[in-house]
Structure formats: structure tokens, C-alpha cells
Amino acid sequence: MLSFITPVFNAEPYLPQCLESIRSQSVRDWEWIFVDDGSADGSLALLEEAAAADSRIKVLKENRQGPAAARNKALDMVRGEYVAFLDADDWLQEDALSVMQGIVKEHHPDMILWNYLRFKDGDYEEAGNPMPPEGFHDEASTKRFIPEFIFTKSARRRQFAPYLWIRAIRRDVIEQNKLRFDERLKRSEDILFSIELQTCIKSMYVLRAPALTVFRSSEGDISHTYIPHYIDMAKVICDRIRMLKTGPLQRDVDQRVNYLMVSRTLSACKQEAIHKKLLIQAVSEIKGIIQMPAVRDAVMKIAPDGEWLFGKRYTMLANGQALALALMFRDRK
């Protein structure tokens, strides 16, 4: 059986499509755990109605604890051999579970990684993230890809897709390695989980086509909202990745984490520049961010590569030019 976990917060407009994509699957042996995290709209009522009509759907209630806590609560009660995740505004493609079931029966990997489509403004488009080669990967091959899930050293392409919602994981791998979501994180807790997971699995199957999930790209989702203390969460993520046991890959992993820290620092600066009403406030916040010892250390360690990878933003960051960063990001708002 496959168990799916979906955290929900004010997703009423999208839940019907998400629910229908589950109920229309040809495979019938599944359970779906929705965790409503204090929604103020009609999300909870929709979920409870669905659960009353189908015993495979279960609804848990939280009170604004965040998606990490919601997923952890669901993980404590799943029963399936494999666990997968889906966001409330996304949906599964037709017969997605049948495809997953076929891979499980033939290969029984620790993890299945599949591709997705992006849905934006009424149109579908191919996912932009690269993936490992299609097919079965043994332990040596699986470990070899760890650095590419953290950050790419190429200025021309993105890293391997780190998203949680394109993975199905054997539940015993999660439990044996005591994997849980870091509840200090209000953003990217799923990406950290995926990277930690990659160091624990001993086999995976990569499916590049067909795409099994549709990701709804929306300016209103959490990835486009302001998150206070974003830089502190970035440091938590980087520190935890550094603690992973990656053997001969450790030096490469450490350098990828430096790239990641610089990237997240620039994102934090952009947030402050855009969301602070007064320029002087934005500059003050950015100055505090770029003077952090962890930031200065990462900036120094990726020189001279930083400029070709991040462009003028890196030069401004390296030179401590808070005003220039604020003006640049506000101008591109």
C-alpha cells in the first residue's frame, strides 16, 4: 500500500482537483492523510466530507504549527509500505499510482523519483530541473548524485530536482534512519528532508517520463511570501547538510553548501529589499545579513567562482554593499 501525506492551509479552491486526482486512480490500495493546519476557509469541511465518503482518506487537525509539524504528525501514523507527499494545490496524473506500483513490484527500490509538469496561467510546461539518468540505480550510483541535489556548480543549469513531492520512499527507510522534518523551518523543510534522505537510501528508480505530478505555480503560494528570519533558517539547513555522513564526497558537499549559503543569502536580501517599505529599513536588514560570520565565510570560500555563478550580486555581497543590493532588488521588483 502507498500512503500519501498532504498538509493543508487555506487551500479550498484547489482541494477538489487534488482530491479527484486521488479518487480517480485505477489502483485502489492507498491511504491519504490530510493534515489541516488551522485553515480559516472551507478546507477542513471539504476534507471531512471526503473522509466521510471514503475510509482511505484520513483528516488530522493542527493549529498553525507549519507544514513540517503537519508532515511529522502524519508520518507517525502512516501504514503503507511506501510514503509519498503531495501539496494541496497540486494533483496526480491519471494512473500515477499504477506506474508507481509497477516500479515497486519490479525493482522494490528504497525510493522512486519521478518527473512533473508545471501548471501556470492555464498552461502546462515541462519541468525545468534536470534529473539523474532514468532507470534503476544501486547504492554506489545513488550516493554519487548527492552533491547535485544540494547545488549545481554550473551557471547554465539548475540542480537535480530536490522536491519532496516527486518522491515515494520506503517507510522502513524513514523509520530506520529516524527521518523527520525540522520544525524550526517554515520554508524548505521538505528540501532538507529530501537531501538527508538521499544519504540514507541504498537504491532508487528514476522515472523521467511520464510525469506523474502536476505542480501548480502560483504567486500566492508560500514560496512567494515573505518569511521573517529566512537567513537563520538557511543557516540551519546548511549546518544540517554539513553534518551528513557523505564519505569521499564530503569535500564536494561542503563546497556545494557554501554555494547554497550564498544563494540563500541573496534570497534573504531580496526579500528584505522587496518587503520593507522604507529603503533605510531594507538596507539595515541587509547589512545585518551580509555581516553574519556564516555568510562571510561562505562568500570567501566560493571565491573566485562566485562572480561567474551569481554575477554582480556576488560582487556586491562580497564587498558588503548593502545599499547597492537593496537598490538592485527593489529595481527588479
Secondary structure, DSSP 8 states (H G I E B T S, - for coil): -EEEEEEESS-TTTHHHHHHHHHT-S---EEEEEEEES-SSSHHHHHHHHHHH-TTEEEEEESS--HHHHHHHHHTT--SSEEEE--TT-EE-TTHHHHHHHHHHHH--SEEEE-EEEEETTEEEE--S----SEEE-HHHHHHTHHHHH--S-SSS------GGGEEEEHHHHHHTT----TT-SSSHHHHHHHHHHTT-S-EEEE-SS--EEEE--TTSGGGS--TTHHHHHHHHHHHHHTS--GGGHHHHHHHHHHHHHHHHHHHHHHHHHH-SSHHHHHHHHHHHHTSHHHHHHHHHTTTHHHHHHTHHHHHHHTT-HHHHHHHHHHT-
